[in-house]
Amino acid sequence: MPVTALAPLNGVAPAPLHPQMQEIRRVAEEFEAMVLSELLGPVFEQIDPNGLGGGGAGEQMFRPMLVQQYAAAMARSGGVGLADSVIRELTRMQAPPAPVQPTEAEHGADR
């Protein structure tokens, strides 16, 4: 599934992402979806499967998949910002290291 960004409020379409950035965004959103799924799971476990939906054993069996889909949808629509933090860290880690500036002592300069 291609990674798509939400349309900006000003109506101007964002520039397409570089394929490597698309992959980083996809992985970051998957990670955020996994975290959100783990956070939402206990909330949905408290809901009686024989309650409002009346799904019984079938609802109980498929509920984890529903929670995963809710979490994936939340992550795709911006989530809680975890994916953005992961993207910043991954791109920082991939950046080439800054060149080290020699000190005066290394140049042999007198003080």
Sequence and secondary structure as in RCSB ss.txt:
>XXXX:A:sequence
MPVTALAPLNGVAPAPLHPQMQEIRRVAEEFEAMVLSELLGPVFEQIDPNGLGGGGAGEQMFRPMLVQQYAAAMA
RSGGVGLADSVIRELTRMQAPPAPVQPTEAEHGADR
>XXXX:A:secstr
        TTS       HHHHHHHHHHHHHHHHHHHHHHHHHHHTS TTSSS  HHHHHHHHHHHHHHHHHHHH
HTTTTSHHHHHHHHHHHHHS        HHHHT   
